Amino acid sequence: MKSREDLEALAANDKVTIDTVDGPGGGERVRLTDPNGFTVDALFNRTLQTEQPMRKARAHNTPEEKVRINQGQRAPLTPPDIARLGHVAVLTPDFETSMEWYKTRLGLISTDVLCLDDGTPALAFNRFDRGEHPADHHSIVLGTYPVKGYEHSAFEVHDLDAVGLGQQVLKQKGHKHEWGIGRHILGSQVFDYWSDQDGFKFEHYADGDVYTADYETGYHPLSTQGLYQWGQDFPPTFTKPHISFSFILETIHNLRTIPSFTFKKVKLMIAMTGRKARPWL
Amino acid sequence: MDFSLEETLPVDPRKVDRIASPVTKAWDIAYLRFAKPDLNEQAAFFKDFGFIIAEQTDERLMCAVPGQAPISSSSKKRLKQPIWGWVSR
């Protein structure tokens, strides 16, 4: 938060206390609970880690300009330096209430919104309102899903070689690859998705878009068609739910208790995920 | 070729309006926190992914990202859900 007043405003709004953070980073915290039951900490006066040495982005030769002469393109075959946490994608059966909650408290702006065929918003790429300072295309993604959950988080690396060599290292270590390398359309990141031993997805990305506060929201259909410009074929398993007994029970519960989560919505979503990615092929 | 990367909607979308006066305007995302059963396995994945392990005990694993606050910890305790944190500059 920009000031302690922000913490005070959030604490008053949600009727919670301001606590001192005992752990690393210190500072003060207001601990909120979103409509899905996820804990959201708002922080102020954190002590940031000291800068650590990181490699610079590689120089690229173009037809017009040769900046690398008598020198090969060699990035180290090591895990990439992670420059920053870029975004997290959250799944929710109550998209409308969740959007309202995050936008009201954190001032998020939707950069791009994906809608069902009847025009209902179903997924939003939200960025922070930094005024004239550019913010990532999205930092918090909220997407409609039968059950609440974590979808993935994404970490920025220096350049395309860091994404590529990062893939080599994770492959060599025997980790589970999910999808990539490719370039997204909305946000434009060059991406590569991996999952850890528990099936949690983590993304390396480079060269993403940034926007200032005055950029207007874009609206697009929700479908696999709009996911990427080029790269490895989209694996259907990427967004396919793991249908367990508890998944079915929670879905039925959500259909009965959340007014905006309807059978009609589920049907429209299933229809749209079946569309062909990259229709020009 | 008349394909476009950008698709168009068949109907007018229901707009997602901005909130006129939000309670705050957050500046950045600070960290994520997960409940994980095996911190050694988690540390191995995180190292291969590129994180620096800042602290590992029986109870928690902290990863650091240069230039940011410590960002990603896992607790051995079974937290119900992941936690996200937001900070300003």
Chai-1 contact restraints between the chains, C-beta under 6 A:
chainA,res_idxA,chainB,res_idxB,connection_type,confidence,min_distance_angstrom,max_distance_angstrom,comment,restraint_id
A,M1,B,T24,contact,1.0,0.0,6.0,A-B,restraint_1
A,M1,B,S88,contact,1.0,0.0,6.0,A-B,restraint_2
A,K2,B,S88,contact,1.0,0.0,6.0,A-B,restraint_3
A,D6,B,T24,contact,1.0,0.0,6.0,A-B,restraint_4
A,A9,B,V23,contact,1.0,0.0,6.0,A-B,restraint_5
A,A9,B,T24,contact,1.0,0.0,6.0,A-B,restraint_6
A,L10,B,V23,contact,1.0,0.0,6.0,A-B,restraint_7
A,L10,B,T24,contact,1.0,0.0,6.0,A-B,restraint_8
A,N13,B,V23,contact,1.0,0.0,6.0,A-B,restraint_9
A,P24,B,P70,contact,1.0,0.0,6.0,A-B,restraint_10
A,G25,B,A69,contact,1.0,0.0,6.0,A-B,restraint_11
A,G25,B,P70,contact,1.0,0.0,6.0,A-B,restraint_12
A,G37,B,Q81,contact,1.0,0.0,6.0,A-B,restraint_13
A,F38,B,Q81,contact,1.0,0.0,6.0,A-B,restraint_14
A,T39,B,I83,contact,1.0,0.0,6.0,A-B,restraint_15
A,V40,B,W84,contact,1.0,0.0,6.0,A-B,restraint_16
A,D41,B,G85,contact,1.0,0.0,6.0,A-B,restraint_17
A,A42,B,W86,contact,1.0,0.0,6.0,A-B,restraint_18
A,L43,B,A30,contact,1.0,0.0,6.0,A-B,restraint_19
A,L43,B,G85,contact,1.0,0.0,6.0,A-B,restraint_20
A,L43,B,V87,contact,1.0,0.0,6.0,A-B,restraint_21
A,R46,B,A69,contact,1.0,0.0,6.0,A-B,restraint_22
A,R46,B,V87,contact,1.0,0.0,6.0,A-B,restraint_23
A,L48,B,A69,contact,1.0,0.0,6.0,A-B,restraint_24
A,Q49,B,A64,contact,1.0,0.0,6.0,A-B,restraint_25
A,E51,B,P66,contact,1.0,0.0,6.0,A-B,restraint_26
A,E51,B,G67,contact,1.0,0.0,6.0,A-B,restraint_27
A,Q52,B,P66,contact,1.0,0.0,6.0,A-B,restraint_28
A,M54,B,P66,contact,1.0,0.0,6.0,A-B,restraint_29
A,P79,B,D48,contact,1.0,0.0,6.0,A-B,restraint_30
A,P79,B,G50,contact,1.0,0.0,6.0,A-B,restraint_31
A,P80,B,G50,contact,1.0,0.0,6.0,A-B,restraint_32
A,I82,B,G50,contact,1.0,0.0,6.0,A-B,restraint_33
A,I82,B,F51,contact,1.0,0.0,6.0,A-B,restraint_34
A,I82,B,V65,contact,1.0,0.0,6.0,A-B,restraint_35
A,R84,B,V65,contact,1.0,0.0,6.0,A-B,restraint_36
A,R84,B,Q68,contact,1.0,0.0,6.0,A-B,restraint_37
A,L85,B,I29,contact,1.0,0.0,6.0,A-B,restraint_38
A,L85,B,I71,contact,1.0,0.0,6.0,A-B,restraint_39
A,V88,B,W84,contact,1.0,0.0,6.0,A-B,restraint_40
A,K103,B,I19,contact,1.0,0.0,6.0,A-B,restraint_41
A,T104,B,I19,contact,1.0,0.0,6.0,A-B,restraint_42
A,T104,B,P22,contact,1.0,0.0,6.0,A-B,restraint_43
A,R105,B,V23,contact,1.0,0.0,6.0,A-B,restraint_44
A,L106,B,A26,contact,1.0,0.0,6.0,A-B,restraint_45
A,G107,B,P22,contact,1.0,0.0,6.0,A-B,restraint_46
A,G107,B,K25,contact,1.0,0.0,6.0,A-B,restraint_47
A,S110,B,V16,contact,1.0,0.0,6.0,A-B,restraint_48
A,V113,B,V16,contact,1.0,0.0,6.0,A-B,restraint_49
A,C115,B,L9,contact,1.0,0.0,6.0,A-B,restraint_50
A,C115,B,P13,contact,1.0,0.0,6.0,A-B,restraint_51
A,D117,B,P10,contact,1.0,0.0,6.0,A-B,restraint_52
A,G119,B,V11,contact,1.0,0.0,6.0,A-B,restraint_53
A,G119,B,D12,contact,1.0,0.0,6.0,A-B,restraint_54
A,G119,B,P13,contact,1.0,0.0,6.0,A-B,restraint_55
A,G119,B,R14,contact,1.0,0.0,6.0,A-B,restraint_56
A,T120,B,R14,contact,1.0,0.0,6.0,A-B,restraint_57
A,P121,B,V16,contact,1.0,0.0,6.0,A-B,restraint_58
A,F128,B,A26,contact,1.0,0.0,6.0,A-B,restraint_59
A,D129,B,K25,contact,1.0,0.0,6.0,A-B,restraint_60
A,S139,B,I29,contact,1.0,0.0,6.0,A-B,restraint_61
A,Y150,B,P82,contact,1.0,0.0,6.0,A-B,restraint_62
A,S153,B,L32,contact,1.0,0.0,6.0,A-B,restraint_63
A,L170,B,D48,contact,1.0,0.0,6.0,A-B,restraint_64
A,K173,B,D48,contact,1.0,0.0,6.0,A-B,restraint_65
A,I185,B,L5,contact,1.0,0.0,6.0,A-B,restraint_66
A,D196,B,F45,contact,1.0,0.0,6.0,A-B,restraint_67
A,Q197,B,E41,contact,1.0,0.0,6.0,A-B,restraint_68
A,F202,B,F49,contact,1.0,0.0,6.0,A-B,restraint_69
A,Y219,B,L9,contact,1.0,0.0,6.0,A-B,restraint_70
A,Y219,B,P13,contact,1.0,0.0,6.0,A-B,restraint_71
A,H220,B,E7,contact,1.0,0.0,6.0,A-B,restraint_72
A,P221,B,E7,contact,1.0,0.0,6.0,A-B,restraint_73
A,P221,B,L9,contact,1.0,0.0,6.0,A-B,restraint_74
A,G226,B,E7,contact,1.0,0.0,6.0,A-B,restraint_75
A,Q229,B,L5,contact,1.0,0.0,6.0,A-B,restraint_76
A,W280,B,F3,contact,1.0,0.0,6.0,A-B,restraint_77
